[in-house]
Amino acid sequence: MARLVPSNSARLLGAALLALSVWNAGWIARQNYHWPVFVEDDWARLDRDLTYAKGVLSRLPDRHIEYRTEGASDTYDTDTYYRLQNILAPSILQRDTVEDRYVLVEFWTTRTVVPLADLTLVEDLGHGFGLYRRP
């Protein structure tokens, strides 16, 4: 019985095909797999930024808090409000003007908390959020 021995060119071709297959598999995995351990998305960043604010709001005697935006640009949409509501739960943000004692104001474009004429500043919560109280 004769034994077939691959030639050097067949071995070289087989090694090249194997290397190319491994390279393509690695490239596809790199393009389609996202590393959540190393990449922070918008939700995670906002959640991290509002950790202190969430603690302050949870210690308030009122759970219903009026929510306002000052200087909102075209990039502000209703998804932003719902994302904020989800992160700051169990506090309930109300967009309608109500006579709640506390008001959370987000300074959308400037990210700088400033005094407002009709409210008393209780605390600058950072990242453009200020907690106010009605006089």
C-alpha positions in Angstrom: 0.0 0.0 0.0 1.5 3.3 -1.0 1.5 6.2 1.4 0.6 9.6 0.2 3.0 12.3 1.5 1.9 15.9 0.9 4.5 18.0 -0.9 6.0 21.1 0.5 3.8 23.3 -1.7 0.6 21.5 -0.4 1.7 22.0 3.2 2.5 25.7 2.5 -0.9 26.1 0.8 -2.7 24.4 3.8 -0.9 26.6 6.3 -1.8 29.7 4.4 -5.5 28.8 4.2 -5.5 28.0 7.9 -3.9 31.3 8.8 -6.3 33.2 6.5 -9.3 31.4 8.1 -8.1 32.3 11.6 -7.5 35.9 10.5 -11.0 36.3 9.0 -12.6 34.7 12.1 -10.8 37.1 14.3 -11.7 40.1 12.2 -15.4 39.2 12.2 -15.4 38.7 16.0 -13.7 42.1 16.4 -16.2 43.9 14.2 -19.3 42.3 15.7 -18.5 41.9 19.4 -18.5 44.9 21.7 -16.6 44.9 24.9 -19.0 46.2 27.5 -16.4 46.0 30.2 -14.3 48.7 28.6 -16.9 50.9 26.9 -19.3 53.2 28.8 -22.5 54.0 27.0 -24.7 57.0 27.6 -27.0 55.3 30.1 -24.0 54.1 32.2 -22.4 57.6 32.1 -25.6 59.4 33.1 -26.2 56.9 35.9 -22.7 57.4 37.2 -23.0 61.2 36.9 -26.3 61.2 38.8 -25.3 59.0 41.7 -25.0 61.9 44.1 -28.2 63.5 42.8 -30.1 60.2 43.3 -29.0 60.1 46.9 -30.0 63.6 47.6 -33.4 63.2 46.0 -34.1 59.9 47.9 -33.6 61.8 51.2 -36.3 64.4 50.4 -39.6 64.1 52.2 -41.5 64.5 48.9 -41.2 61.8 46.1 -43.0 64.0 43.5 -40.5 66.6 42.2 -41.2 69.1 39.4 -38.7 68.8 36.5 -37.7 71.7 34.3 -35.1 72.3 31.6 -33.4 75.6 31.0 -31.9 76.3 27.6 -32.8 73.0 26.0 -31.4 72.6 22.5 -32.7 70.6 19.5 -30.9 67.6 20.9 -33.3 67.4 23.9 -36.2 64.9 23.3 -38.7 63.0 25.4 -36.3 60.0 25.5 -34.0 62.1 27.6 -36.7 62.8 30.2 -37.7 59.1 30.4 -34.0 58.0 30.8 -33.6 60.5 33.6 -36.9 59.4 35.2 -35.6 55.8 35.1 -32.3 56.6 36.6 -33.6 58.8 39.4 -36.4 56.4 40.5 -38.0 56.1 43.0 -38.3 59.9 42.8 -41.1 60.8 40.4 -40.3 63.7 38.0 -43.3 65.7 36.8 -42.8 67.9 33.7 -46.1 69.8 34.2 -45.9 72.9 36.3 -47.3 71.9 39.7 -47.0 73.4 43.1 -44.6 70.8 44.4 -42.2 72.0 47.1 -39.0 70.8 45.2 -38.0 71.5 41.6 -35.2 69.7 39.8 -33.8 72.0 37.0 -31.5 70.8 34.3 -29.4 73.4 32.6 -29.1 71.7 29.3 -26.7 73.8 27.3 -24.6 75.6 29.9 -24.4 72.8 32.5 -24.0 75.6 35.0 -26.5 76.0 37.9 -27.6 79.6 38.3 -30.0 81.3 40.7 -33.6 81.5 39.4 -36.0 84.3 40.2 -38.9 82.3 41.4 -37.0 79.5 43.2 -34.5 79.1 46.1 -31.4 77.1 45.3 -31.1 74.1 47.7 -28.1 72.4 46.2 -26.0 72.2 43.1 -26.2 68.4 42.2 -23.4 68.7 39.6 -23.5 68.0 35.8 -25.9 70.8 35.2 -28.6 69.7 37.7 -29.8 72.0 40.5 -32.3 71.2 43.2 -34.5 74.2 44.1 -37.3 74.9 46.5 -40.3 77.0 46.2 -40.3 79.9 48.7 
